[in-house]
Structures are given as structure tokens and as C-alpha cells.
Amino acid sequence: MKTSDIYATIKFPDEVYEDVEHGTMVAVKKVNAKSVILAYRMEAGVVKVITLYYTTKLDRLLKAKTVRGAWKRVK
């Protein structure tokens, strides 16, 4: 896990979703052959990272989350 990937995902995400089940935001950023999935909350103007992981199966994840209404795209 690279720190630069974390900052790039937060500052310049390719897509942003609202996780309505958990009350968080989810930023998505393509990095090389993988995608970074970063769940976070804004608290007093500070980004609090909840979880972060890489995936090679982004399309499958997004389809599963959006079809059942767990995530709503905001950007």
C-alpha cells in the first residue's frame, strides 16, 4: 500500500460513491492494473479513512453494490 495512492485517491478520484448502508463515502481510483477502493468520512474538515484496499474486479464490485442500492454514485 503506497501513501501516494491514498492521497491520489482522496484528492483526484475517478469515481465517488455514497455508501448508504454505512454512512461513508467511497472513492475509487485506477492505479496501474488495479483499482483503489477507499471508504472515508469527513469529520471536522479532516478525512478519516475507514478502510482501503486494492481490487482487480472493480466492475463486479460496483455492479453488486449499485444494483442492490448499497452505493449511489455521486461523481
C-alpha positions in Angstrom: 0.0 0.0 0.0 1.5 3.3 -1.1 0.8 6.5 0.7 0.8 8.3 -2.6 -2.1 6.0 -3.8 -4.1 7.0 -0.7 -3.6 10.8 -1.3 -4.3 10.5 -5.1 -7.5 8.5 -4.4 -8.8 11.1 -2.0 -7.8 14.2 -3.9 -8.4 13.0 -7.5 -10.8 10.1 -7.5 -12.0 8.6 -10.8 -15.4 8.0 -9.2 -17.1 8.7 -5.8 -20.0 6.8 -4.3 -22.1 7.3 -1.1 -22.2 4.1 0.9 -25.8 4.4 2.2 -25.5 1.3 4.4 -22.6 2.6 6.4 -22.8 6.4 6.1 -19.4 6.8 4.4 -18.1 7.9 1.1 -16.2 5.6 -1.2 -13.5 7.0 -3.6 -12.3 4.8 -6.5 -9.1 5.4 -8.4 -7.4 3.2 -11.1 -3.7 2.6 -10.3 -1.8 0.6 -12.8 -3.7 -2.7 -13.3 -5.7 -2.4 -10.1 -8.2 -0.1 -8.6 -8.0 1.5 -5.1 -11.2 1.4 -3.1 -11.1 3.9 -0.2 -14.0 4.3 2.3 -13.9 7.5 4.3 -15.7 10.1 6.4 -15.2 13.8 6.7 -15.0 14.8 10.4 -14.4 18.4 11.3 -12.8 19.0 7.9 -10.5 16.1 8.3 -10.6 12.9 6.1 -10.9 9.8 8.3 -10.0 6.7 6.3 -12.2 3.8 7.3 -10.8 1.1 5.0 -8.7 0.9 1.9 -8.0 -2.0 -0.5 -6.9 -2.8 -4.0 -9.1 -4.8 -6.4 -8.8 -6.2 -9.9 -12.5 -6.9 -10.0 -13.9 -3.3 -9.9 -16.7 -3.8 -12.4 -18.0 -6.8 -10.4 -17.9 -4.9 -7.1 -19.6 -1.8 -8.5 -22.3 -3.8 -10.1 -23.0 -5.7 -6.9 -23.1 -2.6 -4.7 -25.1 -0.3 -7.0 -27.7 -2.9 -8.2 -28.8 -3.6 -4.6 -28.7 0.1 -3.7 -25.8 -0.1 -1.2 -23.8 2.5 -3.1 -25.0 5.6 -5.0 -22.7 7.3 -7.4 -22.1 11.0 -6.7 -19.2 11.7 -9.1 
